[in-house]
Amino acid sequence: MFLDCPHDTVFCLLLRLHEEISDFYEYISPRPEEEKMRLEVVDRIKGVIHDLWPSAEVQVFGSFSTGLYLPTSDIDLVVFGKWETLPLWTLEEALRKRNVADENSIKVLDKATVPIIKLTDSFTEVKVDISFNVKSGVKAARLIKEFKEKYPVLPYLVLVLKQFLLQRDLNEVFTGGIGSYSLFLMAVSFLQLHYREDVCSPNINIGVLLIEFFELYGRHFNYLKTGIRIKDGGCYVAKDEVQKNMMDGYRPSMLYIEDPLQPDNDVGRSSYGAMQVKQAFDYAYVVLSHAVSPIAKYYPNNETESILGRIIRVTQEVDEYREWIRKNWGSPSQNDLPLNSMMSRSHHKSGHHGQQTSSCSTKSHPSNKPHHQGNSKKRKNVRDSTQEDLCR
């Protein structure tokens, strides 16, 4: 595996990367006002549902329920009730009439494996997926919370990886990317089968783990022959053996991930772009391993350029969207500082007085409504998610 080098330079650079990941996590993690705003979105949709079916039960699952969501992540809702046929179109019409959903955003995917309604909230621009009578999502949220307790490092890894895939348009299952649940199971498998015994420790270097994750899934994992299983402590499974137990005409997908809650369900079956994800992971491994190598100290701008910022960036639109949320649902707090300011304060507190770089020293604020481009290729005014040297 990566990094057995004892050089002080490597240790110092890995410490920098670890601190940058910690700062990114603190910056990108959900804020109280963001949760408050999302709960209002949920309540609006619940109101429409309960007007139609007073006895229906609405539950939140996915990243919003586990706390592992980015500022532009979707909200996943499931509606439980008794219907002969799923009332997708009935709810779609009601959401339109009540102006809950943006007119051009609402779509009914009734031919999908799990039929859903997709919409964008007309006021907040939060995206929402609504399904019916699907219990697996709620159970998966409980499982994720259990693994978060077992592996304190998981939330840090997952949020960095989600941002990494998001900015490369590799995070949506319906376009062939890797969804949140698949990514989480990959991270759990990585930690379960890791050769270090301290992966459960909250003090482990996250930078080392991130590089080794990229190394595993970008270089060493055999997607053609091997599948992932996290049940009973985790192991790899041979796809040939898996296929023997599948119905005739079916075969394991390129990214075969056994659902621990439903073993006959291949979580990665729709991720037809798995090889693109593999290439992206390999790229990240090369970039980060070079950035923390012994010769990195000779690179131009090495002491002022962020290591994590070479693979992770946050758009100014997202920063402005969060500021809009703060103005409408929150109050000023420490967490509301731009990332570069927050890291500057951390830098001085730790006794370092290096140069700080920023490509976004002034901010323009949105007027009445946010316009974030969380998954757009047309991002402008991009800045490093981490911009300060944390270790000299």
N, C-alpha and C positions, 0 to 999 in steps of 0.2 A: 504493500500500500504506500501512499504518498508520505513523504517527509519523515525521515529518520535522521535528518541532518542536524548536528549539534551546534552549528555555527551561530554565534551571537546575532549576526545580521538576520538570519532566517527566523530566529526566535523573536526578535524585535519586530520584524515585519508581520509575523503571524499574530503577535500581540496587537499590532495596529489593526489588522484585518478583523480580529475578534472584537475590538472596541468599536470599529466602524459598523459591524453587524449589530452590536448591541444598541448603538445610537440610531441606526436605521430602524430597528425594531421599536424603540421608544418613540421615534418620530411617526412611523407609519401605523402603529397600533391604534385601534378604535378609541376615539375620545368620547367622553360622556355625552356631549352634544350630538355626536354622530349617531350614537345609539338611540338617543331621544328622538331624533329626526326619523330614523328608520322605524321606530315603534309607532310613530304617527302614521307612516305609510301603511304599516301592517293594520293599524286600527281602521284606516279609511277603507281598505279592502275588506276587512272583517265586517264592517258595517254593511257593505253591499251584499256580502254573502249571507249574513244573518237576516237581512230584509227578504231575501229570496227563500232561504231555508233556515228558519229560526233554531232548529235542533241540530244544525250542522256544527261540527267541531273543526276549528282551524288551528293548525300547529305550525310553528316555525322550525325548520331544520337547516342543515347545511352550515356554511361558514358564519352566518349571522348568529346562529344558536351556539356555536362553539367559540366565537370570538376571534376566529382566524380569518377575518375578512379585510380586504384592502378598501380604501375610501370609495372606489368605484365598483366594488363587488355587487353581485346580484343578491336579492333576498329570495329564499326558497320557502314556499308555503305549500302545505298539503291540506286538502279539505276532506273530512270524513263524513259520510252520510249514506243514505239508502236511495239509490237510483237504479232503474232498470238499465239505462244507458247513461254514460258519463255526460253531465250537462255542460260541456265545454262551451257550446255556442250560446246557451242561455246566460251564462256568467259573462261571456265576452260582450254580449249586447248590453247587459246591465252596467258593466264597467264603462262602456262608451257613453251611455245615456247619462250617467252620473259624472262624466268628465273626470273620472279618476285616472284614466290612462290617456297618455298622449295619443291623439287620433291616429297618427301614422305608425305608431309603435306596436299596437296590439295585434298579436297573431295567434291563431289556434293551430297547434301542431298535432292534429288528430291521428296522423299516420305514424307517429314516432313510437318507439318501443314503449316508452312511458308517455302517453298523451299529456300535453301541457298547454297552458296559456302563457304566452310571453308578453310582457308589457313594460312600458316605462312610465313611472308615476309622473303625472302632468306638471306637478309643482316642483318636485325635488330632483327629477331626472334619475331617480333610483330605478334600476331594472328589477323586475320581479318575475319569477317563474311560479306558476300555480299548477299543482297536480291534484289528482283525486284518489282517495282510498289506497295510497301507497304507504305502507308501514315501514318499509326498509330505510327510508331517509331519516326518520326519527330515531330508529335503532342505531343507525350509523353515527348519528350525532353523539349518542351516549358512548359508543365505542371510542370515538375520537377523544372525548373528554377523559376517558380512562387512560388512554395512551399518553395524553398530555401530562397527566399526573405521574406516570411511570418514567417518562423521558422529558425532563424540564427543558431540554434543548430543542424539542420538536417545534414549538411555536416560532422560534427564531429561524430555524431552517425553512419551515414551511412558508413564512411570509416573504423571505428573500426569494425563494424559488417561485412563488406565485407572481411576484413582481417581475422576475426574470422572464417567465413565460408570457405574462401579460404584454410586456412591451415588444415581444416578438410575435404577437398574435398566435401563440401556441397554447392558449389556455382554455379554448372552447371546444368541447367534445363534438358539437355539431359541425365544426369545421375541421375535424380530424385531430385536434390537439388533445392535451391531457387535462382532464377535469380535476377539481379540487380533491375529490375522494381518491382517485387514482394516485395523484401526487402524494397525498398523505400516506397511503398504503406503501408506496415506494420508499418514502422516508422512514416509515416504521420498520420495514424489512431491512433497510440499510443499517439501522441501529441494532436490530435484533441480531444480525449476523456479523456485526462489526467485531474485529479482533481485539479491540481495546475493551478492558473490563470496566472502565469508568464512564461509559456512555450514558449511564443513568445519573451521573453526578452533575449538579448545577454548575460546577466549576470547570468543566471541560472546555477546551479551546474550540469555539464554534467555527473559527476560521479554518482550522484543520479539518473539521468534519465537513464543512461546505466543499472544500477542495476535493476531499475524498469521495463525497457524493457524486460530484461531477466526473471524477475519474472512473468510478464504478459504472455509472449509467451512460457515460459518454465513450468509454473505451473498453471495459472488460466484460460487461454483461452481455451474454449471448441471447439476443432477442429471438433468434430463429429457433433455438432448441430449448430455451429455458423459460419457465414461468415463475411467478412470485406467489408465495403462500405465507401469511403471517399467523395463521392459526397454530395453537399449541407451541408457541415459542418461535415459530418461523422457520422456513426452509425454502430451498429452490426445488421446483418440480420439473421433471422432464416432460416436454409437450407430447412426446410419443405416448407416454403413460396416460396423460390427461385425455388424449384423443380416444383411447380405448374405452373410456367410460362415457364418451359423448354419443349422442344420437348419430345415426348414419347421415352423412352429408355435411356434418359439422366438424370444424377443426378449431383449435385454439387460435386466437388472434395474434398479431405480431407482438403486441404488448399484453401478454396474458397475465392478469392479476386475479387470483381467486378471491371472491367476496367472502370474507370470514363469517358473514352473517347468513350467506346463502351460497354454499360451495359450488353449486352448478351454475352460478352467475359469473361470467367473465367481465369484470369491471372495465377492462381496457379494450373491449371488443370494438368500440366505435372510434378508437384513437388511430385512424388509418395514417395519420401523419407522424407516427411514433419515430420513424427514422429521421425526420426533420428535428424532432426534439432531441434525439440522440446526438445529432450533429451540433446542435446548439449547446448541449451539455459538454461535448468534447471541446468546443471553442472556449467555453468558460473555464474549463480545466486548464487549457493551455495558457490563457490570459492570466489567471490567478497564480498558477504555479510559477510562471515567469516573474510575476510581480513580487513574489516572496522568495525568489532564489537568491543565492549569495551575490550574484552579479547585478541584482536590481539596484544596489546603491549607486551604481555608475550610470543609471538611466537619467536622462534629462528630466527635471521637475520631480524627481523621485520623492523629495521631502515635502512637496506641497500638493501633489496629486493624490487623490483618494485611490486606494486599492479596490475597494468594493465598487466605487464609482466607475470603474472600467467595464463593469458588466451590468450594473443596475443604475437606472436613472429615473427621476421623478419629474413629470412635466410641470411647468408653471401653471397650466390650466387646472391640474389637480390641486396644487397648492392654493390657487384662488378659489376653487370649489370648497375646499375645507374652510377657508376664511369666510366664505358666504354662509356656510353652515354655522360657524361660530357666532357670526353676527346675529343670526336668526334664532338659534337654539341654545347658545351658550354664553359664557362670559370669559373675559381674558384670564389666562392661566399660564403656567410655565410651559405646558404642552403646546400652546398656540404659537410659540416662536417658530420662525422658519428654521429648517434643519441646520443651515450654516451658522445661525446665531446660537442655537442650542449647543452645537459642537464646539463653538468658540468658547462658550462659558465652561464647558467640560474640559477643554484644553487648558485653560488658564488655571482651573481648579487643581489640575493634576501637576501643575508646576512647569508646564512647557510654554514657551513663548515664541513659537514659530510663526511663519507667514500663513495667513489664511487666504484662500482663493474663493471667489464667488462670482458666478456668472448671472446672479439674480439678486443684486443688492437692493433694488427697489422693486416694489410690487404694484401692479395695477389691480384694482378691485372690481369685481363684477357689479353691475348695478342691481337689478332686481331678481335676476334668475341666473343660476350657474350654467355654464356651458363647458363641462369637462369632456375631454376626449380620452376616456380611460383605455380604449383599445383601438385607437386610430393610428393609421400610418402617417397622418399629416401633422404630427406633433411639431410644435415650434417652441422656441425659448426653452429648450431642454437644459436642465442643469444636473450636475452630479448629485446623487442622493447623499453622498458623504464627501466633504470637501476640506477636511482638516487633517493635518499630520498629527497623529496621536502618540507617536513613539519615535524618538530620535536615536 
